[in-house]
Amino acid sequence: MKMRRAVLVALVVPSCLGLLGAGKQQTDSVPSFKTNVMPILQKYCLPCHSEESFNPSELALDDHARLMKGGEHGPAVVPGKPEESLLVKKVMADPPFGKQMPVRKRRKPEEKPVQLTEDEVQVLREWVKAGAKND
């Protein structure tokens, strides 16, 4: 009888601890604005969408506050709703208006447009889905 309890405890306790750890991993996997999102914006978006740059959409992505404010076409981000967020929609193949971003106007004609990788798009999507927090 004691042996059964020992075996049961040995099997159940690690399983429960594993479940607790799995929940923690999900929380840790939420992209951070400063660590994950801002580098993407700096690489692809800020050449045109900074407060100092003129752009017809009046969208500045220099920091979290400006990103959340949006531009002429409305909010760039709808927290919790990546499918409604222009930041996500405009980097996809068929944006709701205009061209897919980023558009490199200063590239040479023989150069291909530089687009976000699938992983980078997923980072934006997951960050928006998690609430688009400034962390």
N, CA, C and O atoms as a MOPAC input file, in Angstrom:
PM7 MOZYME 1SCF
protein

 N      0.82300 1    -1.19900 1     0.00000 1
 C      0.00000 1     0.00000 1     0.00000 1
 C      0.86900 1     1.26600 1     0.00000 1
 O      0.59900 1     2.21300 1    -0.73900 1
 N      1.92000 1     1.26900 1     0.84400 1
 C      2.81300 1     2.42000 1     0.90800 1
 C      3.54300 1     2.59700 1    -0.43200 1
 O      3.79100 1     3.71600 1    -0.88300 1
 N      3.86700 1     1.49600 1    -1.03100 1
 C      4.56100 1     1.52800 1    -2.31200 1
 C      3.67500 1     2.14600 1    -3.38300 1
 O      4.16000 1     2.91900 1    -4.20800 1
 N      2.38800 1     1.82300 1    -3.38800 1
 C      1.44300 1     2.40400 1    -4.35000 1
 C      1.35700 1     3.91300 1    -4.18400 1
 O      1.37500 1     4.65300 1    -5.16800 1
 N      1.26500 1     4.36700 1    -2.93900 1
 C      1.19800 1     5.82000 1    -2.67900 1
 C      2.46400 1     6.50700 1    -3.16900 1
 O      2.40500 1     7.57300 1    -3.78200 1
 N      3.59000 1     5.90100 1    -2.89900 1
 C      4.85800 1     6.49600 1    -3.32600 1
 C      4.91700 1     6.61100 1    -4.84700 1
 O      5.34800 1     7.63100 1    -5.38600 1
 N      4.48200 1     5.56400 1    -5.52800 1
 C      4.46500 1     5.58400 1    -6.99900 1
 C      3.47900 1     6.62300 1    -7.50000 1
 O      3.77400 1     7.36700 1    -8.43500 1
 N      2.30600 1     6.67300 1    -6.87800 1
 C      1.29100 1     7.64500 1    -7.27500 1
 C      1.80200 1     9.07000 1    -7.08600 1
 O      1.65800 1     9.90200 1    -7.98200 1
 N      2.38900 1     9.35500 1    -5.94500 1
 C      2.93900 1    10.68200 1    -5.66900 1
 C      4.05400 1    10.99100 1    -6.66700 1
 O      4.14000 1    12.10500 1    -7.18400 1
 N      4.89400 1    10.01400 1    -6.92900 1
 C      6.00600 1    10.21900 1    -7.85900 1
 C      5.52200 1    10.54300 1    -9.26800 1
 O      6.21200 1    11.24500 1   -10.00700 1
 N      4.35800 1    10.04800 1    -9.64900 1
 C      3.82200 1    10.31600 1   -10.97500 1
 C      2.97400 1    11.58200 1   -11.02900 1
 O      3.04300 1    12.33100 1   -12.00300 1
 N      2.18800 1    11.82400 1   -10.00700 1
 C      1.23900 1    12.93800 1   -10.01800 1
 C      1.91700 1    14.28000 1    -9.76100 1
 O      1.64300 1    15.24800 1   -10.46900 1
 N      2.78700 1    14.35500 1    -8.77100 1
 C      3.40400 1    15.63900 1    -8.41200 1
 C      4.18000 1    16.23500 1    -9.58300 1
 O      3.96900 1    17.40800 1    -9.89200 1
 N      5.05900 1    15.50200 1   -10.24700 1
 C      5.75500 1    16.09200 1   -11.39800 1
 C      4.80300 1    16.53900 1   -12.51000 1
 O      5.04900 1    17.54900 1   -13.17000 1
 N      3.73000 1    15.79600 1   -12.71400 1
 C      2.75700 1    16.18400 1   -13.73600 1
 C      2.12100 1    17.51200 1   -13.39900 1
 O      1.97300 1    18.37700 1   -14.26300 1
 N      1.74100 1    17.67600 1   -12.13200 1
 C      1.12800 1    18.94600 1   -11.70400 1
 C      2.11600 1    20.08500 1   -11.82500 1
 O      1.75700 1    21.17400 1   -12.27200 1
 N      3.34800 1    19.85000 1   -11.43400 1
 C      4.37000 1    20.89000 1   -11.55200 1
 C      4.61100 1    21.24600 1   -13.01100 1
 O      4.84500 1    22.40900 1   -13.34100 1
 N      4.55500 1    20.25500 1   -13.87800 1
 C      4.70700 1    20.50300 1   -15.30900 1
 C      3.59900 1    21.38100 1   -15.85200 1
 O      3.84600 1    22.25500 1   -16.68400 1
 N      2.38700 1    21.15700 1   -15.39300 1
 C      1.25900 1    21.99000 1   -15.82800 1
 C      1.42300 1    23.41400 1   -15.35900 1
 O      1.12600 1    24.35100 1   -16.10100 1
 N      1.89200 1    23.59300 1   -14.14100 1
 C      2.13000 1    24.95000 1   -13.63600 1
 C      3.20800 1    25.63700 1   -14.45900 1
 O      3.09000 1    26.81700 1   -14.78800 1
 N      4.24400 1    24.90500 1   -14.78500 1
 C      5.31900 1    25.46800 1   -15.60100 1
 C      4.86100 1    25.82000 1   -16.99800 1
 O      5.32300 1    26.80500 1   -17.57200 1
 N      3.94800 1    25.02100 1   -17.56000 1
 C      3.45300 1    25.28900 1   -18.91600 1
 C      2.71200 1    26.61400 1   -18.95900 1
 O      2.84600 1    27.36600 1   -19.92400 1
 N      1.94200 1    26.90700 1   -17.94000 1
 C      1.23100 1    28.18400 1   -17.88600 1
 C      2.19400 1    29.34500 1   -17.82700 1
 O      1.94600 1    30.39100 1   -18.42700 1
 N      3.28500 1    29.17700 1   -17.11700 1
 C      4.28400 1    30.23000 1   -17.00100 1
 C      4.97100 1    30.46800 1   -18.34200 1
 O      5.25300 1    31.60900 1   -18.70700 1
 N      5.24100 1    29.38600 1   -19.07400 1
 C      5.88000 1    29.53600 1   -20.36800 1
 C      5.02800 1    30.36100 1   -21.31200 1
 O      5.55900 1    31.17600 1   -22.06600 1
 N      3.71800 1    30.16800 1   -21.28700 1
 C      2.84200 1    30.94700 1   -22.15900 1
 C      2.94900 1    32.42500 1   -21.83700 1
 O      3.01000 1    33.25000 1   -22.74800 1
 N      2.97300 1    32.77500 1   -20.56400 1
 C      3.07900 1    34.17900 1   -20.16900 1
 C      4.40800 1    34.74800 1   -20.64700 1
 O      4.46600 1    35.87000 1   -21.14900 1
 N      5.49000 1    33.95900 1   -20.48700 1
 C      6.80200 1    34.42700 1   -20.88600 1
 C      6.93100 1    34.56800 1   -22.39800 1
 O      7.79400 1    35.30800 1   -22.87000 1
 N      6.09900 1    33.88100 1   -23.16400 1
 C      6.23700 1    33.90100 1   -24.61000 1
 C      5.52900 1    35.09100 1   -25.25800 1
 O      5.62800 1    35.27600 1   -26.47100 1
 N      4.82100 1    35.89300 1   -24.47500 1
 C      4.17000 1    37.07900 1   -25.03100 1
 C      5.25600 1    38.07600 1   -25.42300 1
 O      6.08600 1    38.43600 1   -24.58800 1
 N      5.26800 1    38.52500 1   -26.66900 1
 C      6.30500 1    39.47200 1   -27.08800 1
 C      6.25800 1    40.77300 1   -26.28500 1
 O      5.19100 1    41.25000 1   -25.89700 1
 N      7.42100 1    41.31800 1   -26.05400 1
 C      7.57200 1    42.58500 1   -25.34900 1
 C      7.67300 1    43.71600 1   -26.37900 1
 O      8.30300 1    43.55300 1   -27.42400 1
 N      7.05500 1    44.85400 1   -26.08200 1
 C      7.13800 1    45.99100 1   -27.00000 1
 C      8.59100 1    46.41200 1   -27.18800 1
 O      9.06600 1    46.52900 1   -28.31800 1
 N      9.28900 1    46.63800 1   -26.09100 1
 C     10.66400 1    47.15100 1   -26.17600 1
 C     11.64200 1    46.13900 1   -26.75500 1
 O     12.52400 1    46.49700 1   -27.53500 1
 N     11.48600 1    44.88100 1   -26.37700 1
 C     12.45200 1    43.84900 1   -26.77700 1
 C     12.16500 1    43.25000 1   -28.13900 1
 O     13.09500 1    42.96300 1   -28.89300 1
 N     10.89000 1    43.05500 1   -28.47300 1
 C     10.54000 1    42.33900 1   -29.69600 1
 C      9.89800 1    43.19900 1   -30.77600 1
 O     10.22200 1    43.05300 1   -31.95400 1
 N      8.98900 1    44.09500 1   -30.39100 1
 C      8.22900 1    44.86700 1   -31.38200 1
 C      9.01400 1    46.08200 1   -31.87800 1
 O      9.10000 1    46.31300 1   -33.08400 1
 N      9.58100 1    46.85400 1   -30.96100 1
 C     10.28200 1    48.07900 1   -31.37200 1
 C     11.42500 1    47.80600 1   -32.35400 1
 O     11.58400 1    48.57600 1   -33.30100 1
 N     12.23000 1    46.74900 1   -32.17800 1
 C     13.27000 1    46.47400 1   -33.18500 1
 C     12.69800 1    46.23700 1   -34.58900 1
 O     13.32600 1    46.61600 1   -35.57800 1
 N     11.53700 1    45.62500 1   -34.68700 1
 C     10.89400 1    45.41700 1   -35.99000 1
 C     10.47000 1    46.75700 1   -36.57500 1
 O     10.68600 1    47.02200 1   -37.75800 1
 N      9.87100 1    47.59500 1   -35.74900 1
 C      9.45100 1    48.92500 1   -36.21200 1
 C     10.65500 1    49.74900 1   -36.64900 1
 O     10.59800 1    50.43900 1   -37.66700 1
 N     11.74400 1    49.68300 1   -35.88500 1
 C     12.95200 1    50.43600 1   -36.23900 1
 C     13.53100 1    49.96500 1   -37.57000 1
 O     13.96500 1    50.77400 1   -38.39100 1
 N     13.53300 1    48.67000 1   -37.76800 1
 C     14.13200 1    48.09600 1   -38.98200 1
 C     13.32500 1    48.41300 1   -40.23400 1
 O     13.89300 1    48.76500 1   -41.26800 1
 N     12.00200 1    48.29100 1   -40.14700 1
 C     11.17200 1    48.38000 1   -41.34200 1
 C     10.35300 1    49.66500 1   -41.46400 1
 O     10.10100 1    50.12500 1   -42.57800 1
 N      9.94000 1    50.24300 1   -40.35900 1
 C      8.91600 1    51.29000 1   -40.40900 1
 C      9.44100 1    52.70900 1   -40.18800 1
 O      8.97900 1    53.65000 1   -40.83300 1
 N     10.40000 1    52.86300 1   -39.28400 1
 C     10.83200 1    54.21400 1   -38.91700 1
 C     11.50400 1    55.01200 1   -40.02700 1
 O     11.50600 1    56.24100 1   -39.96100 1
 N     12.07300 1    54.37100 1   -41.04400 1
 C     12.60900 1    55.21200 1   -42.11700 1
 C     11.55000 1    56.15900 1   -42.70700 1
 O     11.89400 1    57.24000 1   -43.18500 1
 N     10.29000 1    55.77200 1   -42.67700 1
 C      9.22100 1    56.62300 1   -43.21000 1
 C      8.24000 1    57.09300 1   -42.12600 1
 O      7.72000 1    58.20600 1   -42.20300 1
 N      7.99200 1    56.25700 1   -41.13200 1
 C      6.95200 1    56.54900 1   -40.14300 1
 C      7.51600 1    56.98900 1   -38.80300 1
 O      7.22800 1    56.39000 1   -37.76700 1
 N      8.33200 1    58.05300 1   -38.83600 1
 C      8.80200 1    58.66200 1   -37.59400 1
 C      8.19500 1    60.05100 1   -37.51600 1
 O      7.71800 1    60.59000 1   -38.51400 1
 N      8.21700 1    60.62100 1   -36.33000 1
 C      7.62300 1    61.94400 1   -36.17300 1
 C      8.34700 1    62.98200 1   -37.03300 1
 O      7.74400 1    63.95900 1   -37.47500 1
 N      9.62900 1    62.76600 1   -37.26400 1
 C     10.42800 1    63.70800 1   -38.04600 1
 C     10.20800 1    63.56200 1   -39.55400 1
 O     10.46700 1    64.50100 1   -40.30700 1
 N      9.73800 1    62.40700 1   -39.99800 1
 C      9.55300 1    62.14900 1   -41.42700 1
 C      8.17000 1    62.57800 1   -41.87000 1
 O      7.18800 1    62.40400 1   -41.14900 1
 N      8.10700 1    63.14200 1   -43.06900 1
 C      6.79200 1    63.44400 1   -43.62900 1
 C      6.23500 1    62.16400 1   -44.23100 1
 O      6.90200 1    61.50200 1   -45.02600 1
 N      5.03000 1    61.82500 1   -43.85400 1
 C      4.33200 1    60.73800 1   -44.52400 1
 C      2.85900 1    61.10100 1   -44.56700 1
 O      2.31700 1    61.60100 1   -43.58200 1
 N      2.20900 1    60.86000 1   -45.68800 1
 C      0.82200 1    61.28000 1   -45.87900 1
 C     -0.15800 1    60.69700 1   -44.86100 1
 O     -1.20300 1    61.29100 1   -44.59500 1
 N      0.17300 1    59.54500 1   -44.29400 1
 C     -0.75100 1    58.90900 1   -43.34700 1
 C     -0.69800 1    59.53400 1   -41.96000 1
 O     -1.53700 1    59.24300 1   -41.10800 1
 N      0.29200 1    60.39300 1   -41.73900 1
 C      0.48300 1    61.04600 1   -40.44000 1
 C      0.65700 1    60.02200 1   -39.31600 1
 O      0.29900 1    60.28800 1   -38.16900 1
 N      1.20200 1    58.86400 1   -39.64700 1
 C      1.43500 1    57.80800 1   -38.67100 1
 C      2.89500 1    57.83100 1   -38.24400 1
 O      3.79700 1    57.65900 1   -39.06400 1
 N      3.11400 1    58.04500 1   -36.95600 1
 C      4.46000 1    58.01200 1   -36.38800 1
 C      4.55800 1    56.80000 1   -35.46200 1
 O      3.67900 1    56.57000 1   -34.63100 1
 N      5.63100 1    56.03200 1   -35.61200 1
 C      5.80500 1    54.80900 1   -34.84100 1
 C      7.05000 1    54.86900 1   -33.96000 1
 O      7.65100 1    53.84100 1   -33.64900 1
 N      7.42800 1    56.07400 1   -33.56500 1
 C      8.63600 1    56.27100 1   -32.76400 1
 C      8.57400 1    55.63000 1   -31.38700 1
 O      9.59300 1    55.19500 1   -30.85100 1
 N      7.39200 1    55.57500 1   -30.82400 1
 C      7.24200 1    55.02100 1   -29.48200 1
 C      5.82500 1    54.46700 1   -29.30900 1
 O      4.98500 1    54.59100 1   -30.20000 1
 N      5.58200 1    53.86800 1   -28.17400 1
 C      4.30100 1    53.20700 1   -27.92200 1
 C      3.13600 1    54.19200 1   -27.99600 1
 O      2.10300 1    53.87700 1   -28.58500 1
 N      3.28400 1    55.36200 1   -27.41700 1
 C      2.18800 1    56.34300 1   -27.39800 1
 C      1.79200 1    56.76500 1   -28.81100 1
 O      0.60400 1    56.82900 1   -29.12600 1
 N      2.76700 1    57.05000 1   -29.65600 1
 C      2.46100 1    57.45100 1   -31.03500 1
 C      1.85200 1    56.29600 1   -31.82400 1
 O      0.93400 1    56.49500 1   -32.62000 1
 N      2.36100 1    55.10400 1   -31.60100 1
 C      1.81100 1    53.92000 1   -32.26500 1
 C      0.34400 1    53.74400 1   -31.90500 1
 O     -0.48600 1    53.49000 1   -32.77900 1
 N      0.02500 1    53.87500 1   -30.64000 1
 C     -1.35000 1    53.68700 1   -30.18300 1
 C     -2.27200 1    54.80700 1   -30.66200 1
 O     -3.47000 1    54.59500 1   -30.84800 1
 N     -1.71200 1    55.99100 1   -30.86000 1
 C     -2.50400 1    57.12800 1   -31.35600 1
 C     -2.97900 1    56.87100 1   -32.78200 1
 O     -4.11400 1    57.18800 1   -33.13700 1
 N     -2.10400 1    56.29800 1   -33.58600 1
 C     -2.47300 1    56.01200 1   -34.97100 1
 C     -2.23900 1    57.20700 1   -35.87700 1
 O     -1.48200 1    58.12000 1   -35.54700 1
 N     -2.90400 1    57.18600 1   -37.03000 1
 C     -2.71300 1    58.24300 1   -38.01100 1
 C     -4.01400 1    58.55900 1   -38.71700 1
 O     -5.09700 1    58.39600 1   -38.15600 1
 N     -3.89700 1    59.00900 1   -39.94000 1
 C     -5.05500 1    59.43200 1   -40.72400 1
 C     -6.09600 1    58.32300 1   -40.91900 1
 O     -7.29100 1    58.59700 1   -41.02800 1
 N     -5.64000 1    57.09600 1   -40.96200 1
 C     -6.54800 1    55.96400 1   -41.21200 1
 C     -7.08400 1    55.34100 1   -39.92600 1
 O     -7.72100 1    54.28800 1   -39.96400 1
 N     -6.83200 1    55.98200 1   -38.80000 1
 C     -7.33000 1    55.48400 1   -37.52400 1
 C     -6.23400 1    54.84500 1   -36.70300 1
 O     -5.05100 1    54.96600 1   -37.02200 1
 N     -6.63800 1    54.15700 1   -35.63500 1
 C     -5.65000 1    53.52400 1   -34.76500 1
 C     -4.84900 1    52.46400 1   -35.51300 1
 O     -5.40300 1    51.68900 1   -36.29300 1
 N     -3.55200 1    52.43800 1   -35.26900 1
 C     -2.71100 1    51.41900 1   -35.89400 1
 C     -2.89300 1    50.07500 1   -35.20200 1
 O     -2.68700 1    49.02300 1   -35.80600 1
 N     -3.28100 1    50.12000 1   -33.93000 1
 C     -3.42100 1    48.90700 1   -33.13700 1
 C     -4.74800 1    48.90800 1   -32.39500 1
 O     -5.12900 1    49.90200 1   -31.77700 1
 N     -5.43900 1    47.79000 1   -32.46400 1
 C     -6.62700 1    47.55400 1   -31.64500 1
 C     -6.22400 1    46.45000 1   -30.67100 1
 O     -6.21900 1    45.27600 1   -31.03900 1
 N     -5.88400 1    46.81700 1   -29.41800 1
 C     -5.38800 1    45.81400 1   -28.47400 1
 C     -6.32000 1    44.59900 1   -28.37600 1
 O     -7.53600 1    44.72700 1   -28.22800 1
 N     -5.70200 1    43.42400 1   -28.46300 1
 C     -6.45300 1    42.17800 1   -28.38700 1
 C     -7.03700 1    41.71600 1   -29.70400 1
 O     -7.57400 1    40.61100 1   -29.78700 1
 N     -6.94200 1    42.54800 1   -30.74600 1
 C     -7.57200 1    42.21700 1   -32.02800 1
 C     -6.61100 1    42.43300 1   -33.20300 1
 O     -6.70300 1    43.44200 1   -33.90300 1
 N     -5.70000 1    41.49900 1   -33.41800 1
 C     -4.76200 1    41.67100 1   -34.53200 1
 C     -5.45400 1    41.73000 1   -35.88800 1
 O     -4.97400 1    42.39900 1   -36.80300 1
 N     -6.58800 1    41.02800 1   -36.02300 1
 C     -7.30200 1    41.02600 1   -37.30000 1
 C     -7.92800 1    42.38300 1   -37.62300 1
 O     -8.30400 1    42.62600 1   -38.76900 1
 N     -8.04500 1    43.26900 1   -36.63400 1
 C     -8.58000 1    44.61500 1   -36.84700 1
 C     -7.49200 1    45.69000 1   -36.79600 1
 O     -7.78800 1    46.86800 1   -36.99600 1
 N     -6.26200 1    45.31400 1   -36.53800 1
 C     -5.16400 1    46.25800 1   -36.35700 1
 C     -4.44100 1    46.52500 1   -37.67000 1
 O     -3.93700 1    45.60600 1   -38.31600 1
 N     -4.40000 1    47.78500 1   -38.05000 1
 C     -3.73900 1    48.16100 1   -39.30300 1
 C     -2.26000 1    47.81200 1   -39.29100 1
 O     -1.70400 1    47.48500 1   -40.33900 1
 N     -1.61400 1    47.87200 1   -38.14600 1
 C     -0.20500 1    47.51400 1   -38.06500 1
 C      0.02100 1    46.10200 1   -38.60300 1
 O      0.99600 1    45.85400 1   -39.31300 1
 N     -0.85900 1    45.20000 1   -38.27400 1
 C     -0.75300 1    43.80900 1   -38.74100 1
 C     -1.26300 1    43.69800 1   -40.17300 1
 O     -0.61700 1    43.06600 1   -41.00900 1
 N     -2.39500 1    44.29200 1   -40.46300 1
 C     -3.00200 1    44.15800 1   -41.79100 1
 C     -2.12500 1    44.73300 1   -42.90400 1
 O     -2.08600 1    44.18100 1   -44.00300 1
 N     -1.42500 1    45.83000 1   -42.63300 1
 C     -0.63200 1    46.48300 1   -43.68200 1
 C      0.65800 1    45.73700 1   -44.02100 1
 O      1.24100 1    45.98700 1   -45.07600 1
 N      1.11600 1    44.83600 1   -43.16500 1
 C      2.31300 1    44.06600 1   -43.50500 1
 C      1.96000 1    42.73500 1   -44.15900 1
 O      2.85200 1    41.97000 1   -44.52900 1
 N      0.67800 1    42.45500 1   -44.30400 1
 C      0.20800 1    41.23600 1   -44.95300 1
 C      0.14900 1    41.45200 1   -46.47200 1
 O      0.22800 1    42.58400 1   -46.94800 1
 N      0.01100 1    40.37400 1   -47.20900 1
 C      0.04800 1    40.42900 1   -48.67000 1
 C     -1.07200 1    41.27500 1   -49.28300 1
 O     -0.82500 1    41.97200 1   -50.26800 1
 N     -2.27700 1    41.24100 1   -48.74600 1
 C     -3.39700 1    42.00300 1   -49.29600 1
 C     -3.94700 1    42.98100 1   -48.26800 1
 O     -4.96700 1    42.70200 1   -47.63800 1
 N     -3.28700 1    44.12500 1   -48.08700 1
 C     -3.78100 1    45.08400 1   -47.09100 1
 C     -5.13000 1    45.66900 1   -47.51800 1
 O     -5.47500 1    45.62300 1   -48.69900 1
 N     -5.89500 1    46.21800 1   -46.57200 1
 C     -7.22300 1    46.74000 1   -46.88800 1
 C     -7.19300 1    47.96300 1   -47.80400 1
 O     -8.19600 1    48.28300 1   -48.44300 1
 N     -6.06200 1    48.64100 1   -47.87000 1
 C     -5.90800 1    49.77900 1   -48.78000 1
 C     -4.42200 1    49.98500 1   -49.03700 1
 O     -3.58200 1    49.57800 1   -48.23500 1
 N     -4.11200 1    50.60800 1   -50.14000 1
 C     -2.72100 1    50.90200 1   -50.46600 1
 C     -1.88700 1    49.65500 1   -50.68000 1
 O     -2.40300 1    48.56600 1   -50.93200 1
 N     -0.57400 1    49.85000 1   -50.57000 1
 C      0.36900 1    48.76600 1   -50.80700 1
 C      0.77600 1    48.09600 1   -49.50600 1
 O      0.63200 1    48.65400 1   -48.41800 1
 N      1.29500 1    46.87000 1   -49.65500 1
 C      1.83900 1    46.15700 1   -48.51400 1
 C      3.04800 1    46.92500 1   -47.99200 1
 O      3.87000 1    47.40300 1   -48.77400 1
 N      3.15100 1    47.04100 1   -46.70000 1
 C      4.28400 1    47.71200 1   -46.07900 1
 C      5.34300 1    46.68700 1   -45.70400 1
 O      5.03000 1    45.52300 1   -45.45500 1
 N      6.57300 1    47.11400 1   -45.66700 1
 C      7.07600 1    48.44400 1   -45.97300 1
 C      7.29100 1    48.64300 1   -47.46600 1
 O      7.64100 1    47.71200 1   -48.19200 1
 N      7.07700 1    49.85600 1   -47.90000 1
 C      7.35000 1    50.24000 1   -49.28300 1
 C      8.66900 1    51.00200 1   -49.24300 1
 O      8.77700 1    52.03300 1   -48.57800 1
 N      9.63600 1    50.51200 1   -49.92900 1
 C     10.94100 1    51.17700 1   -49.98200 1
 C     11.00400 1    52.03400 1   -51.23800 1
 O     11.30900 1    51.54200 1   -52.32400 1
 N     10.71500 1    53.30800 1   -51.08100 1
 C     10.70100 1    54.20800 1   -52.23200 1
 C     12.10700 1    54.50000 1   -52.73500 1
 O     12.28800 1    54.84700 1   -53.90200 1
 N     13.10200 1    54.36500 1   -51.86700 1
 C     14.46600 1    54.72500 1   -52.24800 1
 C     15.28400 1    53.53600 1   -52.72900 1
 O     16.49900 1    53.65500 1   -52.89000 1
 N     14.65400 1    52.40800 1   -52.96100 1
 C     15.40400 1    51.24000 1   -53.41800 1
 C     15.66900 1    51.34200 1   -54.91500 1
 O     14.96700 1    52.04400 1   -55.64400 1
 N     16.67800 1    50.63900 1   -55.34600 1
 C     17.00300 1    50.58900 1   -56.76800 1
 C     15.97900 1    49.70600 1   -57.46500 1
 O     15.49000 1    48.75200 1   -56.86000 1
 N     15.64200 1    49.99000 1   -58.70100 1
 C     14.61800 1    49.21200 1   -59.41300 1
 C     14.88100 1    47.70700 1   -59.44600 1
 O     13.93800 1    46.91600 1   -59.44700 1
 N     16.15800 1    47.30300 1   -59.47300 1
 C     16.45800 1    45.86900 1   -59.54400 1
 C     16.35800 1    45.17800 1   -58.17600 1
 O     16.38000 1    43.94900 1   -58.11200 1
 N     16.24800 1    45.94200 1   -57.09000 1
 C     16.13300 1    45.35300 1   -55.75500 1
 C     14.69000 1    44.94700 1   -55.45500 1
 O     13.74300 1    45.65900 1   -55.78800 1
 N     14.55100 1    43.79300 1   -54.82400 1
 C     13.22500 1    43.34700 1   -54.40300 1
 C     12.79600 1    44.14000 1   -53.17000 1
 O     13.64500 1    44.55900 1   -52.38400 1
 N     11.49800 1    44.35200 1   -52.99100 1
 C     11.03800 1    45.00200 1   -51.76600 1
 C     11.39000 1    44.14700 1   -50.55000 1
 O     11.35700 1    42.91800 1   -50.60900 1
 N     11.71700 1    44.79900 1   -49.47600 1
 C     12.04600 1    44.10400 1   -48.24300 1
 C     10.76900 1    43.96200 1   -47.42500 1
 O     10.15000 1    44.96100 1   -47.05800 1
 N     10.37700 1    42.73300 1   -47.14000 1
 C      9.16200 1    42.48700 1   -46.36400 1
 C      9.52100 1    41.82800 1   -45.04300 1
 O     10.59200 1    41.23700 1   -44.90200 1
 N      8.62800 1    41.93300 1   -44.09000 1
 C      8.81100 1    41.27100 1   -42.81000 1
 C      8.79200 1    39.76300 1   -43.01100 1
 O      8.09800 1    39.25000 1   -43.88900 1
 N      9.55000 1    39.06900 1   -42.19800 1
 C      9.51400 1    37.60900 1   -42.23800 1
 C      8.21700 1    37.13700 1   -41.57400 1
 O      7.55200 1    37.90800 1   -40.88200 1
 N      7.87000 1    35.89000 1   -41.78600 1
 C      6.68300 1    35.32500 1   -41.14200 1
 C      6.80800 1    35.39500 1   -39.62000 1
 O      5.82600 1    35.65400 1   -38.92400 1
 N      8.01000 1    35.16600 1   -39.11200 1
 C      8.23200 1    35.23400 1   -37.66100 1
 C      8.02000 1    36.64500 1   -37.13600 1
 O      7.45500 1    36.82600 1   -36.05700 1
 N      8.46700 1    37.64500 1   -37.88600 1
 C      8.28800 1    39.03700 1   -37.46000 1
 C      6.80200 1    39.42300 1   -37.46700 1
 O      6.33000 1    40.10100 1   -36.55400 1
 N      6.07900 1    38.99400 1   -38.48600 1
 C      4.64200 1    39.25300 1   -38.53800 1
 C      3.95700 1    38.57100 1   -37.35700 1
 O      3.04800 1    39.13700 1   -36.75000 1
 N      4.39100 1    37.36100 1   -37.03700 1
 C      3.81300 1    36.62500 1   -35.90600 1
 C      4.07800 1    37.34300 1   -34.58500 1
 O      3.21500 1    37.35300 1   -33.70600 1
 N      5.25200 1    37.94200 1   -34.43300 1
 C      5.55800 1    38.72100 1   -33.22500 1
 C      4.56300 1    39.86400 1   -33.08800 1
 O      4.00600 1    40.07200 1   -32.01000 1
 N      4.33200 1    40.61000 1   -34.17000 1
 C      3.37000 1    41.72000 1   -34.12600 1
 C      1.97500 1    41.20900 1   -33.78400 1
 O      1.27700 1    41.77800 1   -32.94500 1
 N      1.58600 1    40.13400 1   -34.44400 1
 C      0.26100 1    39.55200 1   -34.23000 1
 C      0.07300 1    39.13200 1   -32.76600 1
 O     -0.94300 1    39.45700 1   -32.15200 1
 N      1.04000 1    38.42000 1   -32.21500 1
 C      0.95200 1    37.93700 1   -30.83200 1
 C      0.98100 1    39.08200 1   -29.83300 1
 O      0.27900 1    39.03700 1   -28.82200 1
 N      1.77800 1    40.10500 1   -30.09700 1
 C      1.84800 1    41.26500 1   -29.20300 1
 C      0.50100 1    41.98300 1   -29.15900 1
 O      0.01500 1    42.33500 1   -28.08500 1
 N     -0.09500 1    42.19900 1   -30.32400 1
 C     -1.41300 1    42.85700 1   -30.37800 1
 C     -2.45100 1    41.97600 1   -29.69000 1
 O     -3.26100 1    42.46800 1   -28.90400 1
 N     -2.43000 1    40.68900 1   -29.97900 1
 C     -3.39200 1    39.75100 1   -29.38700 1
 C     -3.31200 1    39.75700 1   -27.86100 1
 O     -4.33000 1    39.61200 1   -27.18400 1
 N     -2.10900 1    39.92500 1   -27.32200 1
 C     -1.89200 1    39.92600 1   -25.86700 1
 C     -2.23300 1    41.27400 1   -25.22900 1
 O     -2.08600 1    41.42900 1   -24.01700 1
 N     -2.68400 1    42.24700 1   -26.01800 1
 C     -3.09800 1    43.52400 1   -25.44500 1
 C     -2.24100 1    44.71200 1   -25.81600 1
 O     -2.53600 1    45.83200 1   -25.39700 1
 N     -1.18500 1    44.50500 1   -26.59300 1
 C     -0.31700 1    45.59600 1   -27.08300 1
 C      0.19500 1    46.48600 1   -25.94700 1
 O      0.11500 1    47.71300 1   -26.01300 1
 N      0.71200 1    45.84700 1   -24.92200 1
 C      1.19000 1    46.58500 1   -23.74000 1
 C      2.54700 1    47.21600 1   -24.00200 1
 O      3.32800 1    46.74100 1   -24.82600 1
 N      2.80500 1    48.29500 1   -23.28200 1
 C      4.08300 1    48.99700 1   -23.35300 1
 C      4.98500 1    48.44800 1   -22.25300 1
 O      5.00700 1    48.96900 1   -21.13700 1
 N      5.71400 1    47.40900 1   -22.57200 1
 C      6.59400 1    46.80200 1   -21.56500 1
 C      7.99700 1    46.63100 1   -22.08400 1
 O      8.86400 1    46.13500 1   -21.36500 1

